[in-house]
Amino acid sequence: MRFVFTKLVAKPTQKSIYKTLAIINLNMKTVKRILKFILVIIGALLVFIAVMLLVDKQSTNYLNSKNIKSANNNSFLITNVNIIPMNQDTVLVNKMVYIKDGISQKIADRIETNGVETLDAKNKYLTPGLIDMHVHVWDRYELGLYLSNGVTAVRNLWGMPMHLRIKEKANNNEIISPIFFTTGPKLTGPEFIGDDNLNLNNPHEAKEKVISFKKRGYDFIKTYYGLDKEIFDAVIEQAKVSNIDIVAHPSQKVPYSYHFNSQIKSIEHVEEIIQQPLNYNLLDTLKLKEVVNDFSKSKHSAFSPTLTVYNNIYQMLINDNILELEQLQFMNPLIKRIDSKAQFDRWHSTKLRDSSIIKAIKNQHDLHIKIIKKLHKEGVTFICGTDAGIGVTIPGFSIHQELAFYKEAGLSNYEVLKTATINASKTHSIMNNMGTIEVGKIANLLLTDSNPLLELSTLKNPSTIFIKGRKLNKDSLENFEEKARNRKNLIASAVRYLEHLIFEK
Ligand SMILES: [Zn+2]
């Protein structure tokens, strides 16, 4: 043992020290070289990302307010126009509307103004701009698609940092955009893992997130699957204190009736009624009656059925070429490549295994329509939401399909139109200044050639739109659509999504 010890502690010679130093030196050089290489790669990657984001910004600068000549002015006099005010079921025939600084200032038979740009709208109809209460926005191109379809405000329900930036630019009129509202990231319970969700592990964390989302400028809290009572209670309690409304995708960890809380201003998705309280039993009419009763008693809870997105499952099942449809060219390329394709593949392979799925999905959609009919009879407030932006549900265009489904469920044209105007604006106090044509309201307006109360489809083709009093003519709206077609911003979208994954969770 002693021998080994002496060998181990043998004094190093001068030569061996030099040798060791040389090796260390060599190793240091290699490490330095590797570090340098890594830094260069990171640098190159950052430059590449910056260039991609810049290119993306450049290619959407057609939405910059200063690039749209007609949008520089936000004071107008509209003459000879028939107004559908939406605060009552009537048409105000042959009126004048004076818009000053983006606000409807006066509505009368005759208005005298000095030097204000005038728009003669003889034989045309003026409706409040539509509001889509359930969207998922992925890039700025979509803002133009909403506008071209008459949607002048959106509620984005899957908030990420990029949405705060869009909101800011839209609010200070740097870009032409529907008025932009966004929830924070989706709040879920501890075990509902998904890269897009924010998992809450305990009530304390829940409260902290609500406080921080409010502070950072998110408009609403979005609750999602997997919130148990304890955590959900904490979210609600803090939301009350922080004065921020909740939008609920029902959680399966609490009874459905739990969501009729006065802090929860809207409940999303009709299919969740079937999946949760009915437990997929389409024939459980007693349970359905209970849900309908709960909804009708709860006057503060608006319901956003999102019939279109569910019906699109059926569309995927009956059309094997759906991803090649012209309309799909308006989808964000990242979503198209990942989500649209994954959804299509999933349903397609289900169909190949069991073709009865087609009929089952169709039956459920038909039941959705019946549920809307029942809820409508009980006086439930609907708000129009499409779930556009994911799967094959196209931003902007989808709202007309959603409205058509409400009509199919027995709502009159006026009632249908309410879901995307006054009902939507009444849901949250921060939206109260829109949704009708009245003095003092934001001038978000649609001009159409025929009366939407007689023919809803005319809303698909507005000839002019006013967004906060700024005029967008048909050419601008068509240009928005053209620019959004087949866009090539895959990397920019991926970077922004990555930003969400890295910094928001
Ligand atoms: Zn959604």
Residues whose N, C-alpha, C, O or C-beta is under 5 A from the ligand:
A	BS01	ZN	D387
